[in-house]
Amino acid sequence: MAKTLITTLLLALFSSLSYAIDMSIIDHKNKEGILYEKWLAEHGKIYNALGEKEKRFEIFKDNLRFIEEYNASENRTFKVGLNQFADLTNDEYRAVYLGTKSDARRRLVKSKNTSQRYASPPNELLPHSVDWRKKGAVAPIKNQGSCGSCWAFSTVAAVEGINQIVTGEMITLSEQELVDCDRSQNGGCNGGLMDYAFEFIISNGGMDTENHYPYRGVDGRCDPIRKNSKVVSIDDYEDVPRNEKALQKAVAHQPVSVAIEASGKAFQLYTSGVFTGDCGEKVDHGVVVVGYGSEDGNDYWLVRNSWGTKWGESGYVKMERNVKNGHLGKCGIMTEASYPIKEAINKLRWWKLMVGYVKTTPMYVESMNEMLRRICRRNFCTCSPRPWLFVGLGNPGDKYRGTRHNVGFEMLDAFANSQGIHMETIHCKAMFGKGFVNGMPVLLAKPLTYMNLSGESIGPLAAYYKLPLNRVVVFHDDMDLPCGVLRLHPKGGHNRHNGLKSVMYHFRGNGEFPRLRIGIGRPPGQMDPKAFMLQKFNLTARERGHCADMADCIYHFLLLSFFVSEIDAALLEGAHALEQVLSKGFSESSNCFNTTQKYKHIRLQTLPT
C-alpha cells in the first residue's frame, strides 16, 4: 500500500514538473500561437497537406517579427500588419500575386509619344484633393485571387470609371473576359499589360458585364457569345506624360491605370498610412489611381488594388506623391500610366434609347429618318460608302524625317496635301485625319508607335471603323524596287519588313490587305541595309531634276515639273494613283498604274539612289 502511494506521488510530481516545463514553452510560443489561430480563422485559411500548417506557422512567425521591428521604427508614415499574405514568403507572394508585364521597347515608345491632353503648364492650379469614390466612379473592391490578372482589374477599373463619368451609370465589367479572350499579347493569369487590354476592348467594340461574364480566377476558354455582348465601349486610350503634375491633372479628370513595383515585403504586408517604403521602378503590378490628397503633411496617390478588402486600407493604398528623387514617381507609378477615352454613350444603350424614342413619339418614323440622316452626315457609317483607310509607315520625330525608311509618311503627307485633308488629331496612337475625295470617305493615319510596332495602331483603327482588310492600304518603303518606282499590290507577305510584320501580326497573320510599295533602291556596296534605310535620300535621288537632254526633259515634263526630284515625282504620282483608287477601285487603278511604272522601272533601274 505504502509502495503504491509513493509511486502515485512520484508520478504526480513528475507530471507537475513536465506540465511546468511544457507551460514555459507554451508561454514562450503562446502569443504567436494564439495570433496564428486567430489569423487562420479571420482569413479562412485551411491547410490540407501534411505538415503544411506547421510550415506556414514558421513563415508567419518570421513575418510577425518583421512587422514588430518595422512598426517599432520611428518616423514611419505607414504601418504593416498581419494581412492575408502573412503566411507567405516574399518569393511566394511575388510569384502568385504580381502579374504586370512591362516592355522596355514599349516604354521607350510611350515616353516619346505621350498625349498632351493632360500636360500641365507651369503654375497651373489643380484641385488640392480628388476622390472618385465619392463621385460614384469607382466600383467596390474586387479580388483577383491567386491569378496574376492584376492588369485586367486595372484596365476594367479605368474603363468603369470613364464610363460612369460620361454616362452617369456605374456598370461593373468583366475581368474574366480579358483573362479568357485577350490573348494576342496578354497572358491571362500569367500576366499582361493594361495598354494591350485597352486595344482589345477597342478592337472588340466593347466588353461584357461582370454579372454576365463572372470572374473565376483561372484561365479559361473565351466565350464568344459573352465576348460579343459589348455592353460598354471606349473610343481610344492615351499615355500620360511622365511627370507627377501631368498624372495629377489626369487623375483630376478620371481614374488612371498605372503599374508599380509591388514586390517589397513592406508593400506585401501594408495595412495603413502613406506608403513611403523602399521600392524600385521595375513595375510588376497593375493598379488604378482613383484620387490624390495629403495626410499629416504627406502627399499621396489614392490607389485601388485588387487584393480584396482585407489588404491595406479596405483594399486601397496611399502611395507617396511628389517624390523628390524619383523621376518615375514612387515605385515607378508613372512608368505605364494610361487612361481610356470615351466620348459618347455606349452603342447598346444608344439603341435602347432609340427604341424608347420610337415607342413614345407619335411621328416616330419621320423623326427617326431625320435623326439617321443627321448621323450619316456627321459620321462614316453604312449610309455612305465604306471608307478607305490609308496608312503610311515610318518613325515619328525629326530624327527620322526625310529618311528612306520614312517615305511611307511622306507619301501620306503628299496625298493629304493634295486633297486638303488636315491630320491634327491623335487616334489609336496615330496622327489622324479624315475627309472625302470625290464623295468617297477616306481615313488617313501615321502610326506614332515607331515602325516595328505599327500594327498596334493600324489593328485597332481597322477594328474601330469595322473595315475589311481590302479597304486598308499601307504605304511602305521597298528596297526591291529602284528609287522612285512604285507598285500597287492587293496583298502579299511582309518580305522581312518589320512594319509589315507588325501589321500582319495584329491582323492575325493575314496579309490580304493592299499596299503601295515605294522603291528606295539597294544600298551601295557592302553598306548595312539598316543604316541605308535610316539615311536621308542623297542629292541624286532628292534633287535630281535638271534636264540632261530632250528625252529627259520630256520625261520630267510628264512628271509635272522640269525641276522635280525622283522621290518628289514619285510622291506626286502616288497621290494621283491613290485618288484613282478611290474613284475607280483598287483593281482597275492598280493594273493601269503598274503598267506605267513598269516602263519607269526599266528607265531607272541603272540610275543611282
CORGI-V978465 format. One record per pair of residues at least 12 apart in sequence whose C-alpha atoms are under 7 Angstrom apart, sorted by sequence separation. I is the first residue (numbers start at 0). J is the second residue. D is the distance in whole Angstrom. If there is no record, write none. Layout:
# CORGI-V978465
i=<I/I>
j=<J/J>
d=<D/D>
This chain:
# CORGI-V978465
i=<159/288/289/303/393/420/431/432/66/159/212/288/289/302/303/392/420/431/66/288/289/301/302/393/420/430/431/181/263/287/288/301/302/392/393/429/430/286/287/301/391/392/429/430/545/576/155/286/300/301/391/429/430/544/545/181/207/260/286/299/300/428/429/492/544/137/155/177/207/260/299/300/391/428/491/544/206/260/299/300/391/428/490/491/543/544/207/260/298/299/490/543/152/206/207/208/260/261/298/490/542/543/62/137/151/206/207/259/260/261/298/489/490/541/136/205/206/207/258/259/260/489/490/540/541/204/205/206/258/259/488/489/540/541/59/151/205/206/258/259/273/488/540/59/136/151/205/258/429/487/488/58/136/204/205/257/258/428/487/31/58/188/257/427/486/487/58/148/188/256/257/485/486/55/187/256/257/485/486/200/201/255/256/427/485/136/138/201/254/255/427/484/485/173/201/254/255/483/484/172/173/254/483/172/173/176/482/483/171/172/175/408/481/482/170/171/175/250/480/481/482/148/154/173/175/179/197/250/477/479/480/481/148/150/153/173/174/175/178/179/250/270/271/472/473/474/475/476/477/478/480/42/147/150/173/179/180/270/271/471/472/473/474/475/476/477/478/479/146/147/148/150/151/154/179/269/270/469/471/472/473/474/475/476/477/478/479/147/150/154/274/275/468/469/472/476/478/273/274/275/458/468/469/272/273/274/453/457/273/451/452/450/451/454/458/450/453/454/458/96/98/282/452/453/95/96/97/98/99/176/280/281/451/455/95/96/98/99/279/280/454/95/97/98/278/279/395/386/387/388/389/390/391/392/394/386/387/388/389/390/391/392/395/384/386/387/388/389/390/394/384/386/393/394/393/392/407/407/539/540/406/407/539/146/260/406/146/259/260/537/144/259/404/143/259/403/258/257/257/258/258/243/257/258/257/256/257/255/256/255/256/388/389/390/391/392/483/255/387/388/389/390/391/392/483/387/388/389/390/391/243/484/241/483/520/100/98/99/100/101/242/98/99/100/161/241/98/99/160/160/157/239/157/238/239/157/238/237/238/236/237/154/236/237/487/153/236/235/236/235/233/234/392/487/233/234/486/233/234/485/484/232/231/230/484/403/484/230/481/117/118/129/481/114/125/481/113/114/113/114/119/113/114/119/482/113/118/117/404/109/119/403/404/157/402/403/117/156/402/403/117/153/402/403/153/402/403/153/399/401/402/149/150/149/149/439/152/149/413/131/413/130/131/130/410/414/129/130/413/129/143/144/128/129/142/143/128/141/142/127/140/141/142/141/140/140/93/140/89/166/161/101/157/158/157/84/85/100/84/99/98/99/79/82/97/98/99/81/97/80/79/80/79/80/78/79/235/78/235/78/77/78/77/76/77/76/77/76/76/83/82/83/82/202/201/204/202/198/202/201/112/108/108>
j=<171/300/301/315/405/432/443/444/79/172/225/301/302/315/316/405/433/444/80/302/303/315/316/407/434/444/445/196/278/302/303/316/317/407/408/444/445/302/303/317/407/408/445/446/561/592/172/303/317/318/408/446/447/561/562/199/225/278/304/317/318/446/447/510/562/156/174/196/226/279/318/319/410/447/510/563/226/280/319/320/411/448/510/511/563/564/228/281/319/320/511/564/174/228/229/230/282/283/320/512/564/565/85/160/174/229/230/282/283/284/321/512/513/564/160/229/230/231/282/283/284/513/514/564/565/229/230/231/283/284/513/514/565/566/85/177/231/232/284/285/299/514/566/86/163/178/232/285/456/514/515/86/164/232/233/285/286/456/515/60/87/217/286/456/515/516/88/178/218/286/287/515/516/86/218/287/288/516/517/232/233/287/288/459/517/169/171/234/287/288/460/517/518/207/235/288/289/517/518/207/208/289/518/208/209/212/518/519/208/209/212/445/518/519/208/209/213/288/518/519/520/187/193/212/214/218/236/289/516/518/519/520/188/190/193/213/214/215/218/219/290/310/311/512/513/514/515/516/517/518/520/83/188/191/214/220/221/311/312/512/513/514/515/516/517/518/519/520/188/189/190/192/193/196/221/311/312/511/513/514/515/516/517/518/519/520/521/190/193/197/317/318/511/512/515/519/521/317/318/319/502/512/513/317/318/319/498/502/319/497/498/497/498/501/505/498/501/502/506/145/147/331/501/502/145/146/147/148/149/226/330/331/501/505/146/147/149/150/330/331/505/147/149/150/330/331/447/439/440/441/442/443/444/445/447/440/441/442/443/444/445/446/449/439/441/442/443/444/445/449/440/442/449/450/450/450/474/475/607/608/475/476/608/216/330/476/217/330/331/608/216/331/476/216/332/476/332/332/333/334/335/321/335/336/336/336/337/336/337/337/338/470/471/472/473/474/565/338/470/471/472/473/474/475/566/471/472/473/474/475/328/569/327/569/608/190/189/190/191/192/333/190/191/192/253/333/191/192/253/254/254/336/255/336/337/256/337/337/338/337/338/256/338/339/589/256/339/339/340/340/339/340/498/593/340/341/593/341/342/596/596/345/345/345/599/519/600/347/600/239/240/251/603/237/248/604/237/238/238/239/244/239/240/245/608/240/245/245/532/238/248/532/533/287/532/533/248/287/533/534/249/285/534/535/286/535/536/287/533/535/536/284/285/285/286/581/305/305/570/289/571/289/290/290/570/574/290/291/574/291/305/306/291/292/305/306/292/305/306/292/305/306/307/307/307/308/262/314/264/344/341/282/338/339/339/267/268/283/268/283/283/284/265/268/283/284/285/268/284/268/268/269/269/270/269/270/426/270/427/271/271/272/272/272/273/273/274/274/275/309/309/310/310/459/459/463/462/459/463/463/447/448/449>
d=<6/7/6/5/4/7/6/7/6/7/6/6/6/6/7/7/7/5/6/4/7/7/5/6/6/6/7/7/6/6/6/6/6/5/6/6/5/7/5/5/4/6/5/6/7/7/6/6/5/7/5/4/7/6/6/6/6/6/5/6/5/6/5/6/4/7/6/7/6/6/5/6/7/6/5/5/6/6/4/6/5/7/6/7/7/5/5/6/6/4/5/5/6/7/5/7/4/6/5/5/5/6/6/6/5/4/5/5/5/6/7/6/5/5/5/4/6/7/6/6/6/4/7/6/6/6/6/6/7/5/6/6/6/6/6/6/5/6/5/7/6/5/6/5/5/7/4/4/6/6/7/6/6/6/7/6/6/5/5/7/6/6/6/5/6/6/7/7/6/6/6/7/5/5/6/4/7/6/7/7/6/5/6/6/5/7/7/6/7/5/6/6/6/6/7/6/7/7/5/6/5/5/5/4/4/7/5/6/6/4/7/6/5/4/7/6/6/7/4/6/5/6/5/6/5/6/7/7/6/7/6/4/5/7/7/6/6/7/6/5/6/6/6/6/7/6/6/6/6/6/6/6/4/6/7/6/5/4/5/6/5/5/5/5/5/5/5/6/5/5/6/6/7/7/5/5/6/7/6/5/6/6/6/6/6/5/7/5/5/7/6/7/6/5/7/6/5/5/5/6/7/5/6/6/5/6/6/7/6/5/7/7/5/5/5/5/6/4/6/6/4/6/6/6/6/7/6/6/7/7/5/7/6/7/7/5/6/6/5/4/5/6/7/7/5/7/6/7/7/6/6/6/7/6/7/5/5/5/5/5/5/7/6/6/5/6/6/6/6/5/7/7/7/5/5/6/5/5/7/5/7/6/6/5/5/6/6/5/6/7/6/5/6/6/5/7/6/6/7/7/6/7/5/7/4/6/7/7/5/6/6/6/6/6/6/6/5/5/5/5/5/5/5/6/5/6/6/6/6/6/7/7/7/5/6/6/6/5/5/7/7/4/5/6/6/6/6/6/7/6/5/6/6/6/6/6/4/6/7/7/6/6/6/7/5/6/4/6/5/5/7/6/7/7/6/5/6/5/7/6/6/6/6/7/7/6/6/6/7/7/7/6/7/6/7/6/7/6/5/6/6/6/7/5/6/5/5/6/5/7/7/5/6/7/7/6/6/7/5/6/5/6/5/6/5/4/6/5/7/5/6/6/5/5/7/7/7/7/6/6/7/6/6/4/5/5/5/7/6/5/6/7/5/7/5/6/4/5/5/7/7/7/4/5/6/6/6/6/6/6/7/7/7/6/7/7/7/6/7/5/6/5/6/6/6/6/6/7/5/6/5/6/4/6/6/5/7/6/6/5/6/6/4/6/5/6/6/7/7/7/6/7/6/5/6/7/5/6/6/6/6/6/7>
